[in-house]
Amino acid sequence: MTTIAVLSELLVVVDYAVKVWAIGTVPEDRRPGSSSAWLLLILFLPVVGLPLFLLLGSPYVAGRRHHVQQLTNQVIADSVVDMPLIPEGVVVDEHLRSLLGLNRRLTYLPCVVGDHRNLLAEDEFVPALVRAVDRAEHTVHVEFYIAALDATTEPFFDALRRAVARGVRVRFLYDHLGARGYPGHPRMNERLTADGVEWHRMMPIDPLRRRWRRPDLRNHRKLVVVDRRTGFVGSQNLIDPGYLKPRHVRAGRRWVDLNVELTGAVVQSLEEVFATDWFAETSEVLTEVASAAEQSSPGGSSGAFQVVPSGPGYPTEPNLRMFCSLIHAATRKVSIVSPYFVPDEGLEQAITTASYRGVEVELFVSEKADQFMVHHAQRSYYSSLLRAGVRIHQLPAPAVLHAKVLVVDGERAVIGSSNMDIRSFNLDYEVSLLGLEPRFVADLAAVVDDYRARSVELTAQEWARRPFRQRYVDNVMRLTAALQ
């Protein structure tokens, strides 16, 4: 037998061995849709599929980051062990009580008192940050997925410089891969160093310094905490709303975002999320961070909030479970705002079931998303949503609807960094804010009303007339979305 023949037979044996191994290994602790997508890739293109699966296939993190998350979870749990499930004076129904308990069990952060000062659109965000930083006396903690120095953000960096000059300790985090490639990013690093800001990349890939992580993981959080008393959280990155890349400039794109400014004990929950990420990147414990139990709400409080972090360090998917629980409990109306809408089977079932139950369900998306694969993947869900009676509102291009909001029955609402897509549930570190404060919920509902007035509704008849080519691309991209 020739050498070529031996090699051919060996390759056949290896090929079958890989496929048999994959069939019995890939489905473990994985959703059926994700398992099927990975198996198709491995069975039909093993040379491509197997290395990708070994590199990116696990939805969880291990090693040091897993240890850090477990350690900080225990610290938080110990600090709030004596806190009640519901703040004193806050009245909730049994379902909401169980939901707050679920969030606390999965993330260890309690429901606490707080107030929202303002909802901030994209043009209002940086000026509000500047005002808060200029009042800082002790610490400023900044964390963004994307950060860059440009004409829009420069006043904020000026405020950070003034704060450092006053003796304020300023700490700054941004995602390594998320921020790369944007105009003004390299100058930002030089500026931060020159101004005395302590800054670090999150989730860095730097083999020369023995820093490596999976390239598909991101820290997608956006939050700012000033003196542990004023906090900001939402969807907006620290960059011009046009993102300044040539292709966005040519298309005239402008991101539509929404953020919230907070006071009260809820701010300490945001601080604890930042402290966890800071420790993960620097190994420094922020000793000045107090527990939420020790943080009072200045001037009293009119409502309650719960911060819900999520990501690969939380294998129980707290954000997904919260979204599904809220939608399942809806009795009148559900408004969903998500720029990237690629739900898993459970979330899709929750949404369509609510609509079939007679709940008024509406989804707000961009007419054209800024990412090709996500744009087409989310379109593949429109048919089933429309059949169930879900109303789909599209914000006309070139605007990109980037806010992430959920309002349920006019009584509870969520805002934060988490999209309703598989990436945000499995691969991205996110932070969401569940709010029960009546004014907070009413203000978010008013913003949704504004989005509705600016959008165009997609009808089932119009959707049924789309060309076959578009359907084909949508369905192919749906497969890629399941490769988690």
GUFIZA-423189 format. One record per residue (C-alpha): residue in three letters; x, y, z. Coordinates in steps of 0.2 Angstrom, whole numbers, plus 2048, in hexadecimal, padded with zeros to 3 digits. Example, Ala and Ser with C-alpha at 12.3 -4.5 7.8 and 13.67 -1.06 7.14 Angstrom:
<sites>
ALA83E7EA827;SER8447FB824;
</sites>
This chain:
<sites>
MET800800800;THR8078117FB;THR80A81F807;ILE7FC8297FF;ALA7F081B801;VAL7F581A814;LEU7F382C816;SER7E282C80D;GLU7DC81E819;LEU7E3827828;LEU7DA837823;VAL7C982E821;VAL7CC826833;VAL7D083783A;ASP7C183F831;TYR7B5832838;ALA7BD833849;VAL7BA84684A;LYS7A8845845;VAL7A4837851;TRP7AD84185F;ALA7A385185A;ILE79284885A;GLY79584386C;THR79E852872;VAL79786286A;PRO785861871;GLU78B860883;ASP78386F88D;ARG77F87787D;ARG76E87D875;PRO768872867;GLY76988085A;SER77B88485F;SER77F87185F;SER77886F84D;ALA78187E846;TRP79287884D;LEU78F866848;LEU78B86B836;LEU79B875835;ILE7A686783C;LEU79E859832;PHE79E862821;LEU7AE86D824;PRO7B8864831;VAL7C886D82D;VAL7C087E831;GLY7B387883D;LEU7BD86F849;PRO7CA87C84C;LEU7BD88984E;PHE7B387F85B;LEU7C387B865;LEU7C788E865;LEU7B6896867;GLY7A988886B;SER7A888987E;PRO79B896883;TYR7A4898894;VAL7B589E89B;ALA7C18948A5;GLY7D18978AE;ARG7D58A88B6;ARG7C68B18B0;HIS7BA8A48B7;HIS7C38A48C7;VAL7C28B78C9;GLN7AF8B78C5;GLN7AC8A98D2;LEU7B68B38DF;THR7AE8C38DC;ASN79D8BB8DC;GLN7A08B48EE;VAL7A68C58F4;ILE7968CD8EE;ALA78B8BF8F5;ASP7948C1906;SER7928D4906;VAL77F8D3903;VAL77A8C390C;ASP7708CD919;MET7678D890C;PRO7548D5909;LEU74F8CE8F8;ILE7448DE8F6;PRO7498EF8FD;GLU73E8F590B;GLY72E8FE904;VAL72F8F78F3;VAL71F8ED8EE;VAL7218DF8E0;ASP7168D18DB;GLU71B8BF8DD;HIS7228BD8CC;LEU72D8CC8CD;ARG7338C68DE;SER7388B68D7;LEU7418BF8C8;LEU74B8CA8D4;GLY74F8BA8DE;LEU7558B28CD;ASN7608C18C9;ARG7688C18DA;ARG76B8AE8DA;LEU7748AF8C9;THR77D8BF8CB;TYR77E8C28DE;LEU7798D48DC;PRO76A8D98E6;CYS75B8E48E2;VAL75E8F58EA;VAL7579068EB;GLY75C9148DF;ASP7569228D4;HIS7599268C2;ARG75D9388BE;ASN75C9388AC;LEU75B92E89C;LEU768934890;ALA76893387D;GLU778932873;ASP77A945872;GLU777947885;PHE78293988C;VAL79494188B;PRO78E952892;ALA7869488A1;LEU79693E8A4;VAL7A094E8A3;ARG7959568B1;ALA7969478BC;VAL7A99468BA;ASP7AC9588BE;ARG7A39558CF;ALA7AE9468D3;GLU7B79478E3;HIS7BE9358E5;THR7BD9298D7;VAL7B79288C5;HIS7B59168BD;VAL7B29158AB;GLU7AF9058A1;PHE7AA90488E;TYR7AA8F7880;ILE7B0904874;ALA7BA914879;ALA7C292186E;LEU7C893386F;ASP7BF93E862;ALA7B694F861;THR7A694886A;THR7AF93F879;GLU7BE94B87B;PRO7B4955888;PHE7B3946893;PHE7C5942892;ASP7C8955897;ALA7BD9528A6;LEU7C79428AB;ARG7D794C8AA;ARG7D095A8B5;ALA7CA94C8C1;VAL7DC9448C2;ALA7E39568C5;ARG7D79588D4;GLY7DD9478DC;VAL7CF93C8D6;ARG7D492A8D2;VAL7CE9268C0;ARG7CE9158BA;PHE7C99118A7;LEU7C590089F;TYR7C18FC88D;ASP7C08EC882;HIS7D08E9879;LEU7C98E2868;GLY7B98EC86A;ALA7C28FD86A;ARG7D08F985D;GLY7CE90184C;TYR7C4910850;PRO7CB92184C;GLY7D292A85B;HIS7D591A865;PRO7E891A865;ARG7E892D86A;MET7DD928878;ASN7E991D880;GLU7F792A87F;ARG7EB937887;LEU7E692C895;THR7F892889A;ALA7FD93A899;ASP7EE9408A4;GLY7F29338B1;VAL7E39288AF;GLU7E59168B3;TRP7DF90C8A4;HIS7DF8FA89E;ARG7D88F0890;MET7CB8E3894;MET7CC8D288D;PRO7DD8D5885;ILE7E68CB878;ASP7F88CE87B;PRO8028BE879;LEU8138C787C;ARG80D8CB88D;ARG8058BA890;ARG7F48C188F;TRP7E88B7884;ARG7D58B3883;ARG7C98AD877;PRO7C88B9869;ASP7B58B8868;LEU7B28BE87A;ARG7AE8D087D;ASN7AB8DB88C;HIS79C8E5885;ARG7988EF895;LYS796902896;LEU79590A8A7;VAL79C9198B0;VAL79C91B8C3;VAL7A192B8CC;ASP7A592B8DF;ARG79A91C8E1;ARG78B9278E1;THR78792B8CF;GLY78791E8C1;PHE78391C8AF;VAL77F90D8A5;GLY77890A894;SER77B906882;GLN78791387D;ASN79A912879;LEU7A691F87D;ILE7A892586B;ASP79F93185F;PRO78D92B85A;GLY793929848;TYR7A291E84D;LEU7AD927841;LYS7B2918836;PRO7B291C824;ARG7A591081F;HIS79991782C;VAL79D929827;ARG799925815;ALA78991D81A;GLY78492B825;ARG78191F834;ARG77D926845;TRP77B91B854;VAL76B91E85F;ASP76F91A871;LEU76791B882;ASN76F91C893;VAL76991F8A5;GLU7719298B3;LEU76E9228C4;THR7709268D7;GLY76E91C8E6;ALA77390A8EC;VAL7719048DA;VAL78190D8D6;GLN78B9028E1;SER7858F38D7;LEU78D8FB8C8;GLU79D8FE8D1;GLU79E8EC8D6;VAL79C8E78C4;PHE7AB8F38C0;ALA7B58ED8CE;THR7B38DB8C8;ASP7B98E08B6;TRP7C78EA8BD;PHE7CD8DC8C8;ALA7CC8D08B9;GLU7D88DB8AF;THR7E48E28BD;SER7E38D68CC;GLU7E08E68D6;VAL7D28E58E3;LEU7C98F68E5;THR7C88F78F7;GLU7BE9078F7;VAL7AF8FE8EF;ALA7A28FC8FC;SER7938F08FC;ALA7828F58F6;ALA77C8F2908;GLU78790090E;GLN78290C900;SER774918904;SER7689218F8;PRO76B9348F9;GLY75B93D8FB;GLY75092D8FD;SER74A9228EF;SER73B91F8E4;GLY73F90E8DD;ALA7498FF8DC;PHE7568F98D0;GLN7608E98CD;VAL7708E88C3;VAL7728D88B9;PRO7838D48B2;SER7858C68A6;GLY7928BE89B;PRO79E8AF899;GLY7A18AF8AB;TYR78F8AC8AF;PRO78B89B8A7;THR77989D8AD;GLU7758AB8A0;PRO76D8B88AC;ASN7688C489F;LEU75F8B7894;ARG7568B08A3;MET7518C18A9;PHE74A8C6897;CYS7418B6895;SER7398B78A7;LEU7338C98A4;ILE72B8C5893;HIS7238B589A;ALA71B8BF8A8;ALA7148CD89D;THR7028CF89C;ARG6FF8DF892;LYS70E8E6888;VAL7208E2884;SER72C8EE87B;ILE73D8E8876;VAL74A8F386F;SER75A8E9869;PRO7668EE85B;TYR76B8DC859;PHE75D8D085B;VAL7628BE859;PRO7588B5867;ASP75B8A386D;GLU74D89686C;GLY74789B87E;LEU7468AD87B;GLU73E8AC86A;GLN7308A0872;ALA72E8AC880;ILE72B8BB874;THR71F8B2868;THR7168A9876;ALA7138BA87F;SER70C8C186E;TYR7018B186C;ARG6FA8B487E;GLY6F48C5878;VAL7028CF87F;GLU7068DE874;VAL7188DB86F;GLU7238E7865;LEU7358E685F;PHE73F8F585A;VAL74F8F284F;SER7588FB842;GLU7538FA830;LYS7658F682C;ALA7718F0839;ASP7838F5838;GLN7898E3838;PHE7858D8829;MET7848C7831;VAL7798CD840;HIS76E8D7835;HIS76A8C882A;ALA7698BC839;GLN75C8C6842;ARG7518C8832;SER7508B5832;TYR7458B7842;TYR7398C483B;SER72D8B7833;SER7298AD843;LEU7278BE84D;LEU71B8C5840;ARG7118B583F;ALA70F8B6852;GLY7098C8851;VAL7198D1857;ARG71A8E2850;ILE72B8E6849;HIS7308F9848;GLN7408FD83E;LEU74990D840;PRO74D91482F;ALA75F913829;PRO76C91A82A;ALA76891C83D;VAL76E90D847;LEU762909856;HIS76F904863;ALA765906873;LYS7618F687D;VAL7508F8886;LEU7428EC88C;VAL7328F3893;VAL7258E789A;ASP7138EC89F;GLY7188FE8A3;GLU71E8F88B4;ARG7308F18B2;ALA73E8F58A6;VAL7508F08A1;ILE75D8FB899;GLY7708F7897;SER77D8F088B;SER7758DF887;ASN76E8DC876;MET7618CE874;ASP76D8C386A;ILE7768B386D;ARG7878BC86E;SER7818C787D;PHE77A8B8886;ASN78A8AD884;LEU7998B687E;ASP7988C9884;TYR79A8CF895;GLU78B8DA897;VAL7828E58A5;SER76F8E88A6;LEU7658F28B1;LEU7538EC8B7;GLY7498FB8BD;LEU7398FB8C7;GLU73990E8CA;PRO7299158C2;ARG7309248BB;PHE73F91A8B3;VAL73390E8AB;ALA72791C8A5;ASP73692689E;LEU73D916894;ALA72B91388E;ALA72B925887;VAL73B92287E;VAL734913876;ASP72591D870;ASP731929868;TYR73A91A85F;ARG729914859;ALA725925852;ARG736926849;SER735914842;VAL72C90B834;GLU7228FC838;LEU7268EC82E;THR7168E2829;ALA7148D0826;GLN70F8D3814;GLU71E8DE810;TRP7298D1818;ALA7228C280E;ARG7268CB7FD;ARG7398CC801;PRO7448C47F4;PHE74A8B27F5;ARG75C8B87F5;GLN7598C2805;ARG7518B380E;TYR75F8A7809;VAL76C8B3810;ASP7628B6820;ASN7608A3823;VAL7738A0820;MET7788AE82D;ARG76B8A7839;LEU776897839;THR7868A183D;ALA77D8A984C;ALA77B898854;LEU78E894854;GLN790897867;
</sites>
